[in-house]
Amino acid sequence: MRVGIVGGGLGGLLAGALLSRDNDVVIYEKLPYLGGRFTNIPYKGYQLSTGALHMIPHGADGYLAQLLSRAGCKVTIVNSNPDGLFRIGKRDYRYRELFNLVGLKDKIKCLKKAANLKLGRVDKSISFGEFLEDVPLALKVGNSFTGWALSMEAYSVPMDEIVEIARNYHRFGGPGVPIGGCKKVIDELSRVIVENGGRILTGCKVERIEVEEDRGYIYTEEGCSEFHLIISNLSPLLTERISNVKVIKDREPVPSRGIKISIGSREKLIKHNGVLFTPECERLCGLNCPSNVDRSLAKEGYNLIMAHALQLRDNVKREIDIVLEDIERLFGDANYEILHIQTFRDEIPVNHASSGTDVDPIVDRRLFLVGDGAKGKGGIEVEGIALGVSKVVRWIENTLS
Ligand SMILES: Cc1cc2nc3c(=O)[nH]c(=O)nc-3n(C[C@H](O)[C@H](O)[C@H](O)COP(=O)(O)OP(=O)(O)OC[C@H]3O[C@@H](n4cnc5c(N)ncnc54)[C@H](O)[C@@H]3O)c2cc1C
């Protein structure tokens, strides 16, 4: 079958790599480079990124790692150990140690919550914030986790998403860092597509998608091409805007906003390769130091730290200032350099659909959606993209091949 893929982000390339083995795949990417919000930006000897923090939520064993391996990609993902620590006061605590920071009554409540969450025995109609709110420290910790992992406040995350996230965590474990950063994943996916005979067109913007009963058409400045199937890696909203198909059938996806600050420092301000969650900060949710895994991600003799924060209010400048103040309080007198500040919202958000608001990737028999507007349930970020891609590929293989 001829498959046209609109967008060369992680979602489009992952679908392309898997489908190119048995189909003729053409990928259209409007920018001169591939990877969208999941690739490197070389800057002053550092490998910064267009979006992601060089982290794969379930590391070497998760959904993305499994699909990469199935597609034939050679990516080494180093699992984080510890997964994460929590900065409370001036000390960093492991998750289990947090239980000792609250009084006996709250400790019993927290242990009960953790056990019930693991077993899925919770009220799934409430939010994660409501689930945690009777223990103030638990709510703060929960907020830093959802802020880091989903770019959402705990009150915005439905409990049924959290139950699935917890299940995936217990199944696959915590995050990992790909050697070479995000770009290595993208390079490997594009290598596989080209080796399978697929075509990747960069600098080629798709203007319109038309879908009929048994065919689909992609229109660019160069003209129109016919396909058996079309996969859109654009947001559900944009896909609907440029196509003749109703993509958003029920609830509108709600994009998530965030602020990312890349920091360079000679001093090892973070000494492990997991996440440092920051529950006591105003906006900052956590930081990681991917160069602790792969030295080539930082300038020689320096460390690359990536900080992720929520954007809660519309005044972006003020929000950035609050994050910078958080960082100052956290690192005190240490010597570090702010390398890059990026904000993500509207057309370029952290996720096109915040968790719980994703659309179904199977739009109709000829049009499919991949990417972070069509993630699978409980799939954090790129793991959710992998779940969505997996559903599309399975559907195509079972129904149309
Ligand atoms: C600050 C930040 C931190 C993050 N951290 C992490 C992390 O550590 N781990 C993690 O797993 N995830 C993380 N994420 C999320 C992750 O980066 C994204 O979910 C993922 O990269 C989205 O991939 P995508 O394929 O859905 O979309 P995109 O990357 O947006 O790809 C879509 C592609 O389509 C192209 N396109 C758009 N319009 C057209 C058109 N008309 N014609 C042709 N091409 C077009 C775009 O140029 C783009 O390349 C983070 C995101 C942000 C912003």
The ligand as a Tripos MOL2 file, in Angstrom:
@<TRIPOS>MOLECULE
LIG
   53    58     1     0     0
SMALL
NO_CHARGES

@<TRIPOS>ATOM
      1 C1          9.6760   21.2600   27.1250 C.3       1 LIG1
      2 C2          9.3280   19.8810   26.7190 C.ar      1 LIG1
      3 C3          9.9010   18.8280   27.3860 C.ar      1 LIG1
      4 C4          9.5580   17.5320   27.0400 C.ar      1 LIG1
      5 N1         10.2170   16.5060   27.6260 N.ar      1 LIG1
      6 C5          9.9720   15.2470   27.2430 C.ar      1 LIG1
      7 C6         10.7620   14.1780   27.7190 C.ar      1 LIG1
      8 O1         11.7640   14.3590   28.3990 O.2       1 LIG1
      9 N2         10.4100   12.9240   27.3960 N.ar      1 LIG1
     10 C7          9.3460   12.6720   26.5760 C.ar      1 LIG1
     11 O2          9.0390   11.5070   26.3680 O.2       1 LIG1
     12 N3          8.6400   13.6860   26.0170 N.ar      1 LIG1
     13 C8          8.9300   14.9520   26.3330 C.ar      1 LIG1
     14 N4          8.2480   15.9830   25.7590 N.ar      1 LIG1
     15 C9          7.1610   15.6920   24.8230 C.3       1 LIG1
     16 C10         7.6890   15.2950   23.4490 C.3       1 LIG1
     17 O3          8.7640   16.1110   23.0940 O.3       1 LIG1
     18 C11         6.5700   15.4540   22.4330 C.3       1 LIG1
     19 O4          5.4050   14.8130   22.9120 O.3       1 LIG1
     20 C12         6.9260   14.8110   21.1130 C.3       1 LIG1
     21 O5          8.1860   15.2240   20.6590 O.3       1 LIG1
     22 C13         5.8540   15.1780   20.1000 C.3       1 LIG1
     23 O6          6.0750   14.4820   18.9170 O.3       1 LIG1
     24 P1          5.0010   14.5150   17.7550 P.3       1 LIG1
     25 O7          5.4810   13.5850   16.7170 O.co2     1 LIG1
     26 O8          3.6520   14.3060   18.3130 O.co2     1 LIG1
     27 O9          4.9440   16.0310   17.2510 O.3       1 LIG1
     28 P2          6.0270   17.0310   16.6550 P.3       1 LIG1
     29 O10         7.3540   16.7840   17.2350 O.co2     1 LIG1
     30 O11         5.4490   18.3880   16.8260 O.co2     1 LIG1
     31 O12         6.0820   16.6570   15.1030 O.3       1 LIG1
     32 C14         5.1720   17.1340   14.1580 C.3       1 LIG1
     33 C15         5.9400   17.4430   12.8940 C.3       1 LIG1
     34 O13         5.0320   17.8630   11.8800 O.3       1 LIG1
     35 C16         5.6270   18.9280   11.1580 C.3       1 LIG1
     36 N5          4.5620   19.6750   10.4760 N.ar      1 LIG1
     37 C17         3.6760   20.5490   11.0320 C.ar      1 LIG1
     38 N6          2.8440   21.0340   10.0810 N.ar      1 LIG1
     39 C18         3.1910   20.4490    8.9200 C.ar      1 LIG1
     40 C19         2.6890   20.5320    7.5840 C.ar      1 LIG1
     41 N7          1.6430   21.3010    7.2710 N.pl3     1 LIG1
     42 N8          3.2990   19.8010    6.6220 N.ar      1 LIG1
     43 C20         4.3610   18.9860    6.9230 C.ar      1 LIG1
     44 N9          4.8720   18.8860    8.1610 N.ar      1 LIG1
     45 C21         4.2910   19.5940    9.1530 C.ar      1 LIG1
     46 C22         6.3580   19.7190   12.2290 C.3       1 LIG1
     47 O14         7.3350   20.5520   11.6660 O.3       1 LIG1
     48 C23         6.9330   18.5960   13.0760 C.3       1 LIG1
     49 O15         8.2120   18.1880   12.6560 O.3       1 LIG1
     50 C24         8.5970   17.2920   26.0400 C.ar      1 LIG1
     51 C25         8.0480   18.3470   25.3340 C.ar      1 LIG1
     52 C26         8.4300   19.6340   25.6420 C.ar      1 LIG1
     53 C27         7.8840   20.7580   24.8330 C.3       1 LIG1
@<TRIPOS>BOND
     1     1     2 1
     2     2     3 ar
     3     2    52 ar
     4     3     4 ar
     5     4     5 ar
     6     4    50 ar
     7     5     6 ar
     8     6     7 ar
     9     6    13 1
    10     7     8 2
    11     7     9 ar
    12     9    10 ar
    13    10    11 2
    14    10    12 ar
    15    12    13 ar
    16    13    14 ar
    17    14    15 1
    18    14    50 ar
    19    15    16 1
    20    16    17 1
    21    16    18 1
    22    18    19 1
    23    18    20 1
    24    20    21 1
    25    20    22 1
    26    22    23 1
    27    23    24 1
    28    24    25 2
    29    24    26 1
    30    24    27 1
    31    27    28 1
    32    28    29 2
    33    28    30 1
    34    28    31 1
    35    31    32 1
    36    32    33 1
    37    33    34 1
    38    33    48 1
    39    34    35 1
    40    35    36 1
    41    35    46 1
    42    36    37 ar
    43    36    45 ar
    44    37    38 ar
    45    38    39 ar
    46    39    40 ar
    47    39    45 ar
    48    40    41 1
    49    40    42 ar
    50    42    43 ar
    51    43    44 ar
    52    44    45 ar
    53    46    47 1
    54    46    48 1
    55    48    49 1
    56    50    51 ar
    57    51    52 ar
    58    52    53 1
@<TRIPOS>SUBSTRUCTURE
     1 LIG1         1 GROUP 0 **** ****
